[in-house]
Amino acid sequence: MTSTIYSDALFKLALKEDAIESIIEQFETFVAVARDYPDWIVLLDSPMIRNRVKNKMLTELGIFDALFKNFLMLLVRHHQVRLYEDIYEQWIAKSRLNQKIAYVQLYSAKPLSKKRLKQLKEEIQDYLPGLEIEFNQHIDSTLIEGVKMTYQGRSIERSLKKALDDMRTNI
């Protein structure tokens, strides 16, 4: 997949230049700007506007260093800026693993206490040895009670909804 090639290239370059943290911050800024101004992505991907004009636009923002701006210009030249979300998802997964952090998606019917979050971290630590666990919490009222955790396509669900679904299947 094209986005994998770009995320791999950026990751390898960031490792070589010892710029993982810097690129994380800049990529997050880029994603935030792109979400706030989606027409900006269309503009950067447009073949109707010269690349030097796009380069000037990125330079005048003054928020991207040369390495990240060059990466963006690579996307511009190949009309691949529209892939930024896929590239970002892959990039962030690679950089987090490099930092030994597992960002686990945590779904619950209601907000969880700090004590409960600590218990959940302890429960799944064996599944993610050597990684610091950080939760990205989401409220999902369909769970009724309990939690669902996902990490890199793997899922652990301990919810009333799952128990009811299992009972329904067995009947």
SVG drawing of the C-alpha trace seen along z (x, -y; Angstrom):
<svg xmlns="http://www.w3.org/2000/svg" viewBox="-32 -33 53 56">
<polyline fill="none" stroke="black" stroke-width="0.4" points="0.0,0.0 1.3,-3.5 0.7,-4.9 2.9,-2.2 5.8,-3.1 5.6,-6.8 5.2,-6.1 8.1,-3.6 10.3,-6.1 9.5,-8.9 10.0,-6.6 13.4,-5.4 14.5,-9.0 13.3,-10.2 15.2,-7.4 18.4,-8.3 18.0,-12.0 17.0,-11.3 13.8,-13.3 11.0,-11.0 9.6,-13.4 9.9,-16.4 8.1,-14.6 5.4,-13.3 4.6,-16.9 4.8,-18.3 2.6,-15.5 0.0,-16.0 0.0,-19.8 -0.4,-19.0 -3.3,-16.6 -5.0,-19.2 -4.7,-21.9 -5.9,-19.5 -9.0,-18.5 -9.8,-22.2 -9.2,-23.2 -10.0,-20.3 -9.8,-22.5 -6.2,-23.0 -5.5,-19.4 -7.4,-19.7 -5.2,-22.7 -2.0,-20.9 -3.0,-17.9 -4.2,-20.0 -2.2,-19.7 -3.5,-23.2 -1.2,-24.9 2.5,-24.9 4.7,-23.0 6.8,-26.1 3.7,-27.9 2.8,-25.0 6.3,-24.9 6.1,-28.7 2.7,-28.1 4.3,-25.5 7.4,-27.5 5.4,-30.7 3.5,-28.7 6.7,-28.5 5.7,-25.5 7.4,-22.6 11.2,-22.0 13.0,-21.2 12.7,-17.4 9.0,-17.3 8.4,-20.0 10.4,-17.9 8.3,-14.9 5.1,-17.0 6.6,-18.2 7.3,-14.6 3.6,-13.9 2.7,-17.1 4.9,-16.2 3.3,-12.7 -0.3,-14.1 -0.5,-11.9 -1.3,-14.5 -4.9,-13.0 -3.3,-9.9 -2.1,-11.9 -4.6,-10.2 -3.5,-6.6 0.2,-7.7 -0.3,-9.3 -2.0,-6.2 0.9,-4.0 3.5,-6.5 2.1,-7.0 2.0,-3.2 5.6,-2.8 6.8,-5.7 4.9,-4.5 6.4,-1.1 9.8,-2.7 9.1,-4.6 7.8,-1.4 4.3,-2.7 1.1,-0.8 -1.9,-3.0 -4.9,-0.8 -8.3,-1.8 -10.6,-1.5 -14.4,-1.5 -16.6,-1.7 -20.3,-2.5 -19.3,-5.3 -16.1,-7.0 -13.8,-4.8 -12.0,-5.7 -8.3,-5.9 -8.3,-2.8 -10.2,-0.9 -7.8,-2.1 -4.9,-0.9 -6.5,2.5 -7.1,2.8 -3.5,1.9 -2.3,4.6 -4.6,7.1 -3.3,6.6 0.3,6.0 1.1,9.7 -0.3,9.3 2.0,6.4 5.4,7.1 7.9,4.4 5.5,1.7 4.0,-1.1 0.3,-1.1 -1.7,-4.2 -5.4,-4.2 -7.3,-6.2 -10.8,-6.2 -14.1,-6.2 -17.6,-6.1 -19.8,-3.5 -23.3,-3.2 -24.1,-0.1 -21.7,1.9 -24.2,1.4 -21.6,2.4 -18.0,3.5 -15.2,2.7 -13.8,3.5 -10.1,3.0 -8.5,3.1 -4.8,2.9 -3.5,3.5 -6.5,5.5 -6.7,7.6 -9.6,7.2 -10.6,8.1 -14.2,7.6 -15.7,7.9 -19.1,6.3 -22.6,7.2 -23.4,6.7 -20.9,9.4 -22.2,11.8 -25.8,11.3 -24.7,11.8 -22.9,15.0 -26.0,16.2 -28.1,15.4 -25.7,17.3 -25.8,20.4 -29.6,20.5"/>
</svg>
